[in-house]
Amino acid sequence: MYIQNVNQERTQFNRKTKRIEQDVLRMGALVENSFRLSHQALFASNLAAAKKIPILDKQVDRFYHQIELDCAALMTLEAPVAQDLRMLNAFIQMVRDLERIGDYAKNLGEIAIKLFPYSPHPCLSEIELMSHQAQAMLSASLAALADMDAVAGHRVKQLDDVVDDAYEKIYQTLAYQKDIKGVVEPILLLCLTIRHLERMADHATNIGQRVKYIVTGNFS
């Protein structure tokens, strides 16, 4: 009877952790959508897309707080073993990374609105490519989580070098631009844009690394 009860408790615990994992993925899908909308707002002057992001951001925040609470409840009430704690801790860190990406997407939507009156900057196509690369990293990290694929999770870190290089190149172009005509606001906003994209890529990298940590116990 004791073994049967233990097995039942273990099955229930596994169901609860699986439910949390699915919620993390649902939250990730919302953040991906916010990122796509920010891209449309910035590079297609789609201001309607920018206005949708705050609505999604509220849903993202709700997932964030609920998942943190669910993980904390399992840690304190269910007496998880070491591997379970590793997974729950990773989930908490993942949703923090996702929440930050969502915040940056909302900021990018606001930047798009401010940039709308200005003529497109010559480096905009390079920034657009940087955005595509950062979005690909987020998608790859979430796919690694869905599959619990440590190798795929680690591979996201390698993609981050491409975004970092793009950031450095574009920043140099913007920061040392000469003979600026008119106001400097669009240049400042574009500098902020590439900084946000670089940070979004870093958070996507963290998610991939946390998948590796769940599977292998090794974060580095």
Contacts in CASP RR format, 6 or more apart in sequence:
PFRMAT RR
TARGET T0000
AUTHOR 0000-0000-0000
METHOD contacts of the structure
MODEL  1
MYIQNVNQERTQFNRKTKRIEQDVLRMGALVENSFRLSHQALFASNLAAA
KKIPILDKQVDRFYHQIELDCAALMTLEAPVAQDLRMLNAFIQMVRDLER
IGDYAKNLGEIAIKLFPYSPHPCLSEIELMSHQAQAMLSASLAALADMDA
VAGHRVKQLDDVVDDAYEKIYQTLAYQKDIKGVVEPILLLCLTIRHLERM
ADHATNIGQRVKYIVTGNFS
9 78 0 8 1.000
13 74 0 8 1.000
13 78 0 8 1.000
13 80 0 8 1.000
13 84 0 8 1.000
16 70 0 8 1.000
16 74 0 8 1.000
16 78 0 8 1.000
17 74 0 8 1.000
17 84 0 8 1.000
17 87 0 8 1.000
17 88 0 8 1.000
19 70 0 8 1.000
20 67 0 8 1.000
20 70 0 8 1.000
20 71 0 8 1.000
20 74 0 8 1.000
20 88 0 8 1.000
20 91 0 8 1.000
21 91 0 8 1.000
21 145 0 8 1.000
23 63 0 8 1.000
23 66 0 8 1.000
23 67 0 8 1.000
23 70 0 8 1.000
24 63 0 8 1.000
24 67 0 8 1.000
24 91 0 8 1.000
24 94 0 8 1.000
24 95 0 8 1.000
24 98 0 8 1.000
24 145 0 8 1.000
25 142 0 8 1.000
25 145 0 8 1.000
25 146 0 8 1.000
26 63 0 8 1.000
27 60 0 8 1.000
27 63 0 8 1.000
27 64 0 8 1.000
27 67 0 8 1.000
27 95 0 8 1.000
27 98 0 8 1.000
28 60 0 8 1.000
28 98 0 8 1.000
28 138 0 8 1.000
28 142 0 8 1.000
29 142 0 8 1.000
30 56 0 8 1.000
30 59 0 8 1.000
30 60 0 8 1.000
30 63 0 8 1.000
31 60 0 8 1.000
31 98 0 8 1.000
31 101 0 8 1.000
31 102 0 8 1.000
31 105 0 8 1.000
31 138 0 8 1.000
32 135 0 8 1.000
32 138 0 8 1.000
32 139 0 8 1.000
32 142 0 8 1.000
33 56 0 8 1.000
34 53 0 8 1.000
34 56 0 8 1.000
34 57 0 8 1.000
34 60 0 8 1.000
34 101 0 8 1.000
34 102 0 8 1.000
34 105 0 8 1.000
34 106 0 8 1.000
35 101 0 8 1.000
35 102 0 8 1.000
35 105 0 8 1.000
35 134 0 8 1.000
35 135 0 8 1.000
35 138 0 8 1.000
35 200 0 8 1.000
36 135 0 8 1.000
37 46 0 8 1.000
37 49 0 8 1.000
37 50 0 8 1.000
37 52 0 8 1.000
37 53 0 8 1.000
37 56 0 8 1.000
37 105 0 8 1.000
37 109 0 8 1.000
38 49 0 8 1.000
38 50 0 8 1.000
38 53 0 8 1.000
38 105 0 8 1.000
38 106 0 8 1.000
38 108 0 8 1.000
38 109 0 8 1.000
38 112 0 8 1.000
38 131 0 8 1.000
39 128 0 8 1.000
39 131 0 8 1.000
39 132 0 8 1.000
39 135 0 8 1.000
40 46 0 8 1.000
40 49 0 8 1.000
41 47 0 8 1.000
41 49 0 8 1.000
41 50 0 8 1.000
41 53 0 8 1.000
41 108 0 8 1.000
41 109 0 8 1.000
41 112 0 8 1.000
41 113 0 8 1.000
42 108 0 8 1.000
42 109 0 8 1.000
42 111 0 8 1.000
42 112 0 8 1.000
42 115 0 8 1.000
42 127 0 8 1.000
42 128 0 8 1.000
42 131 0 8 1.000
42 193 0 8 1.000
43 124 0 8 1.000
43 127 0 8 1.000
43 128 0 8 1.000
43 131 0 8 1.000
45 112 0 8 1.000
45 116 0 8 1.000
46 112 0 8 1.000
47 112 0 8 1.000
47 113 0 8 1.000
47 116 0 8 1.000
49 109 0 8 1.000
50 109 0 8 1.000
50 110 0 8 1.000
50 112 0 8 1.000
50 113 0 8 1.000
53 105 0 8 1.000
53 106 0 8 1.000
53 109 0 8 1.000
54 106 0 8 1.000
57 102 0 8 1.000
57 103 0 8 1.000
57 105 0 8 1.000
57 106 0 8 1.000
60 98 0 8 1.000
60 99 0 8 1.000
60 102 0 8 1.000
61 99 0 8 1.000
63 95 0 8 1.000
64 95 0 8 1.000
64 96 0 8 1.000
64 98 0 8 1.000
64 99 0 8 1.000
67 91 0 8 1.000
67 92 0 8 1.000
67 95 0 8 1.000
68 92 0 8 1.000
68 95 0 8 1.000
71 88 0 8 1.000
71 89 0 8 1.000
71 91 0 8 1.000
71 92 0 8 1.000
72 92 0 8 1.000
74 80 0 8 1.000
74 84 0 8 1.000
74 88 0 8 1.000
75 85 0 8 1.000
75 88 0 8 1.000
78 84 0 8 1.000
80 88 0 8 1.000
86 213 0 8 1.000
86 214 0 8 1.000
86 217 0 8 1.000
87 214 0 8 1.000
90 210 0 8 1.000
90 211 0 8 1.000
90 213 0 8 1.000
90 214 0 8 1.000
93 206 0 8 1.000
93 210 0 8 1.000
94 145 0 8 1.000
94 206 0 8 1.000
94 207 0 8 1.000
94 210 0 8 1.000
97 203 0 8 1.000
97 204 0 8 1.000
97 206 0 8 1.000
97 207 0 8 1.000
97 210 0 8 1.000
98 203 0 8 1.000
98 207 0 8 1.000
100 199 0 8 1.000
100 200 0 8 1.000
100 203 0 8 1.000
101 138 0 8 1.000
101 200 0 8 1.000
101 203 0 8 1.000
101 204 0 8 1.000
104 196 0 8 1.000
104 197 0 8 1.000
104 199 0 8 1.000
104 200 0 8 1.000
105 200 0 8 1.000
107 192 0 8 1.000
107 196 0 8 1.000
108 193 0 8 1.000
108 196 0 8 1.000
108 197 0 8 1.000
111 189 0 8 1.000
111 192 0 8 1.000
111 193 0 8 1.000
111 196 0 8 1.000
114 185 0 8 1.000
114 189 0 8 1.000
115 186 0 8 1.000
115 189 0 8 1.000
115 190 0 8 1.000
118 185 0 8 1.000
118 186 0 8 1.000
121 186 0 8 1.000
121 187 0 8 1.000
121 190 0 8 1.000
123 170 0 8 1.000
123 173 0 8 1.000
123 174 0 8 1.000
123 190 0 8 1.000
124 190 0 8 1.000
126 166 0 8 1.000
126 169 0 8 1.000
126 170 0 8 1.000
126 173 0 8 1.000
127 170 0 8 1.000
127 190 0 8 1.000
127 193 0 8 1.000
127 194 0 8 1.000
127 197 0 8 1.000
129 166 0 8 1.000
130 163 0 8 1.000
130 166 0 8 1.000
130 167 0 8 1.000
130 170 0 8 1.000
130 194 0 8 1.000
130 197 0 8 1.000
131 197 0 8 1.000
133 159 0 8 1.000
133 162 0 8 1.000
133 163 0 8 1.000
133 166 0 8 1.000
133 201 0 8 1.000
134 163 0 8 1.000
134 197 0 8 1.000
134 198 0 8 1.000
134 200 0 8 1.000
134 201 0 8 1.000
134 204 0 8 1.000
136 159 0 8 1.000
137 156 0 8 1.000
137 159 0 8 1.000
137 160 0 8 1.000
137 163 0 8 1.000
137 201 0 8 1.000
137 204 0 8 1.000
137 205 0 8 1.000
138 200 0 8 1.000
138 204 0 8 1.000
138 207 0 8 1.000
140 152 0 8 1.000
140 153 0 8 1.000
140 155 0 8 1.000
140 156 0 8 1.000
140 159 0 8 1.000
140 204 0 8 1.000
140 208 0 8 1.000
141 153 0 8 1.000
141 156 0 8 1.000
141 204 0 8 1.000
141 205 0 8 1.000
141 207 0 8 1.000
141 208 0 8 1.000
141 211 0 8 1.000
142 207 0 8 1.000
143 149 0 8 1.000
143 152 0 8 1.000
144 150 0 8 1.000
144 152 0 8 1.000
144 153 0 8 1.000
144 155 0 8 1.000
144 156 0 8 1.000
144 207 0 8 1.000
144 208 0 8 1.000
144 211 0 8 1.000
145 207 0 8 1.000
145 208 0 8 1.000
145 211 0 8 1.000
148 211 0 8 1.000
148 214 0 8 1.000
148 215 0 8 1.000
149 211 0 8 1.000
149 215 0 8 1.000
150 211 0 8 1.000
150 212 0 8 1.000
150 214 0 8 1.000
150 215 0 8 1.000
150 216 0 8 1.000
152 208 0 8 1.000
152 211 0 8 1.000
153 208 0 8 1.000
153 209 0 8 1.000
153 211 0 8 1.000
153 212 0 8 1.000
154 208 0 8 1.000
154 209 0 8 1.000
154 212 0 8 1.000
156 204 0 8 1.000
156 205 0 8 1.000
156 207 0 8 1.000
156 208 0 8 1.000
156 209 0 8 1.000
157 205 0 8 1.000
157 208 0 8 1.000
157 209 0 8 1.000
159 201 0 8 1.000
159 205 0 8 1.000
160 201 0 8 1.000
160 202 0 8 1.000
160 204 0 8 1.000
160 205 0 8 1.000
163 197 0 8 1.000
163 198 0 8 1.000
163 201 0 8 1.000
164 198 0 8 1.000
164 201 0 8 1.000
166 194 0 8 1.000
167 194 0 8 1.000
167 195 0 8 1.000
167 197 0 8 1.000
167 198 0 8 1.000
170 190 0 8 1.000
170 194 0 8 1.000
171 191 0 8 1.000
171 194 0 8 1.000
174 187 0 8 1.000
174 190 0 8 1.000
174 191 0 8 1.000
174 194 0 8 1.000
175 191 0 8 1.000
177 187 0 8 1.000
180 187 0 8 1.000
209 219 0 8 1.000
210 219 0 8 1.000
212 218 0 8 1.000
212 219 0 8 1.000
213 219 0 8 1.000
END
